[in-house]
Amino acid sequence: MNADFLISVLNDVDNAARVNREKASNIVLENPKLIKNLVELTFNIDNKLSIKAAWVLEWICTHHGIENILPYLNVFTENLAQVHYDSAIRPCAKICEQLATAYTSKTDNKVKLKLTEQHIDLIVETGFDWLITKQKIAVKAYTMSTLYYFGLEKKWVHPELEHIIRTKVIHESKGCAARGKHVLEMVEKNKKSY
């Protein structure tokens, strides 16, 4: 099984419907070496197939374990900021949220062992870029959560996040405003615990 096989699998994914993503992810998981090709295709950013690759990668991380991305953290974090198709940014933002949640979890896990400061810095930098640029609601929602969680470790993140939410995000759509208010409440609660 190789990249050409994976491309044929992704070409059969008509849309982001659950059944399509699940079917393609099962094929990839039956051939775990294809995950590397899937990550590479996700970041082949000028190819529209990157959108489908991102959908399947996010499905694998969400439903079969975030550990599946760990061997490819360098590629993922170093190329994250280059993704420009809206439909590919959303699944990447969701993977970032999952990484942040696992990293700041109170239970031991493999993400804590593999995610480096450099990886986190790249995710945080990209996340702030996503918050200040025109992005879909889901991207901003996942990103606010990601930055909140990483802000538990990096103290400078919360004040910046608060500022962007209060001056920009809160004035956007109702969905962004609602998530922004929720994140602000979490930041305030975290301040009081110190």
C-alpha positions in Angstrom: 0.0 0.0 0.0 1.4 3.4 -1.0 0.5 7.0 -1.6 -1.3 6.2 -4.9 -3.6 3.7 -3.1 -4.3 6.4 -0.5 -5.1 8.9 -3.2 -7.6 6.4 -4.7 -9.2 6.0 -1.3 -9.5 9.7 -0.8 -10.9 10.2 -4.3 -13.8 8.0 -3.2 -14.6 10.3 -0.3 -17.4 12.4 -1.9 -18.0 14.7 1.1 -17.3 15.1 4.8 -20.2 12.8 5.8 -19.5 10.6 8.7 -19.8 7.4 6.7 -17.2 8.5 4.1 -14.6 9.7 6.7 -15.1 6.5 8.8 -14.7 4.2 5.8 -11.6 5.9 4.6 -10.1 6.0 8.1 -10.7 2.3 8.5 -8.8 1.6 5.3 -5.9 3.7 6.5 -5.8 2.1 9.9 -5.7 -1.4 8.3 -2.5 -0.1 6.7 -0.9 2.0 9.4 2.0 3.0 7.1 -0.5 5.1 5.2 -0.9 7.5 8.1 2.4 9.1 7.1 1.1 9.6 3.5 -2.2 11.0 4.9 -0.3 13.6 7.0 1.9 14.5 3.9 -1.3 14.8 1.8 -2.9 17.0 4.4 0.0 19.5 4.0 0.1 19.3 0.2 -1.8 22.5 0.6 -2.4 23.5 -3.0 -4.0 20.2 -3.8 -7.7 20.1 -3.0 -7.2 16.4 -2.0 -5.5 17.9 1.1 -9.0 18.7 2.4 -10.1 15.1 2.3 -6.9 14.0 3.8 -7.4 16.4 6.7 -11.0 15.1 7.2 -9.7 11.6 7.5 -6.7 12.5 9.7 -9.0 14.3 12.1 -11.4 11.3 12.1 -8.6 9.0 13.0 -7.3 11.2 15.8 -10.8 11.8 17.2 -12.2 8.3 17.0 -9.1 6.1 17.1 -6.8 8.1 19.3 -4.7 11.3 19.1 -1.7 9.0 19.5 -1.9 8.4 15.8 -0.5 11.8 15.0 2.4 11.7 17.5 5.0 10.2 15.1 4.3 13.1 12.7 4.2 16.0 15.1 7.1 17.8 13.5 5.4 17.7 10.1 2.0 18.6 11.5 3.2 21.6 13.6 5.7 22.9 11.1 3.2 23.0 8.3 0.1 24.0 10.2 0.3 27.7 9.4 0.4 27.0 5.7 -3.0 25.3 5.4 -5.3 27.7 3.7 -8.5 25.8 2.6 -11.2 26.5 5.1 -12.3 22.8 5.0 -8.8 21.7 5.9 -8.1 24.2 8.6 -11.2 23.1 10.7 -10.0 19.5 11.1 -6.4 20.7 11.8 -7.8 23.1 14.5 -9.7 20.2 16.1 -6.5 18.1 16.2 -4.8 21.0 17.9 -7.5 21.1 20.5 -7.2 17.4 21.1 -3.4 17.7 21.5 -3.8 20.6 24.0 -6.5 18.8 26.0 -4.3 15.6 26.3 -1.2 17.6 27.1 -2.8 19.5 30.0 -4.8 16.4 31.2 -4.2 15.4 34.8 -3.6 11.8 33.7 -0.4 10.6 32.1 -0.5 10.0 28.4 1.8 9.7 25.4 1.0 13.3 24.2 2.8 14.6 27.3 5.9 12.7 26.4 6.0 13.6 22.7 4.7 17.1 22.4 7.6 19.5 22.7 7.8 23.2 23.6 8.6 23.9 19.9 5.5 22.0 18.8 3.4 23.9 21.4 4.8 27.3 20.3 4.0 26.6 16.6 0.4 25.6 17.5 0.0 28.6 19.7 1.4 31.0 17.1 -0.9 29.5 14.4 -3.8 29.6 16.7 -3.4 33.3 17.4 -3.1 33.9 13.6 -6.4 32.0 13.1 -8.1 34.1 15.8 -7.2 37.4 14.2 -7.9 36.4 10.6 -11.2 35.6 8.9 -11.9 32.0 9.8 -15.0 29.8 10.3 -16.7 29.7 13.7 -15.6 26.1 14.3 -11.9 27.0 13.7 -12.1 29.9 16.2 -14.0 27.8 18.8 -11.4 24.9 18.7 -8.6 27.5 18.7 -9.9 29.4 21.7 -10.0 26.1 23.6 -6.5 25.1 22.4 -5.1 28.5 23.5 -6.9 28.3 26.9 -5.3 24.8 27.6 -1.8 25.8 26.5 -2.2 29.0 28.5 -2.4 26.9 31.6 1.3 26.1 30.9 2.4 29.3 29.2 1.3 32.2 31.4 1.6 34.9 28.6 -1.1 33.2 26.5 -4.2 33.9 28.6 -3.7 37.7 28.7 -3.3 37.7 24.9 -6.2 35.4 24.4 -8.4 37.5 26.7 -7.5 40.7 24.7 -8.3 39.1 21.3 -11.6 37.7 22.6 -12.7 41.0 24.2 -11.6 43.2 21.3 -12.4 41.0 18.3 -13.9 37.6 18.7 -16.8 38.7 21.0 -18.0 41.0 18.3 -18.2 38.4 15.6 -21.0 35.8 15.2 -23.2 34.6 18.0 -21.3 31.3 18.0 -17.9 32.9 18.4 -19.2 35.3 21.1 -20.7 32.4 23.1 -17.5 30.3 22.9 -15.5 33.5 23.7 -17.5 34.2 26.8 -17.1 30.6 27.9 -13.4 30.7 27.5 -13.2 34.1 29.3 -15.1 32.5 32.2 -12.6 29.7 32.3 -9.6 32.1 32.2 -11.2 34.1 35.1 -11.8 30.9 37.1 -8.2 29.9 36.5 -6.9 33.3 37.8 -8.8 32.9 41.0 -7.3 29.5 41.6 -3.8 31.1 41.9 
